[in-house]
Amino acid sequence: MEGEKSFYRQRVNTRRLPTAVVAKWSEPVLEEGFIPFPKKLLRCLPAVFTGPNVAEDLAVVLAVVDYKRPNLSRLPSLGYLAFLAGMEPEEFQTRLVDLEKRELIIANRLVYS
């Protein structure tokens, strides 16, 4: 599309990842990095993520978590987060709105237009 930003998937050196992570996942799966996932969230997934869009909702949350860094100087674009989640920006936005309505996130603090 004209004017659409182009994003790419960054490759990481899997030898620099923590050994505990490399022991759990194969190198091809880890070549773009990994996102820490708390065990407490794993245990409560069925209670928190419900409805017909469970996978998409989780992808949205994990894309936001993946972007978050200490001393973040600017918020990510909606398009970039959608790219990380493997979704179209419109669907990503829809899922953000739904997660906010369910009081699971505060979307206006996550992305810039």
Secondary structure, 3 states (H helix, E strand, C coil): CCCCCCCCCCCCCHHHCCHHHHHHCCHHHHCCCCCCCCHHHHHHHHHHCCCCCHHHHHHHHHHHHHHCCCCCCCCCEHHHHHHHHCCCHHHHHHHHHHHHHCCCCCHHHCCEC
